[in-house]
Amino acid sequence: MRLTHFRQLMEDEFGAVRAGSISRDHVFSALDGRTVAQALEGGTEPREVWRAVCAEFEVPAERR
């Protein structure tokens, strides 16, 4: 998954403002206590980050 696709999925699911807030502010235990932004900057694959976001926010399977 490309980073641009990941960002589009985030915006589609949460809206632009909330997606940005989640990326910067929400700490995910599945990402070793990092935020989305920190995980991506640290080299975690966008697909893995998307899976963590979906699990945390209970995104329905058809939108994962």
Secondary structure, DSSP 8 states (H G I E B T S, - for coil): --HHHHHHHHHHHH-HHHHHHHHHH--BGGGTSB-HHHHHHTT--HHHHHHHHHHHTT--GGG-
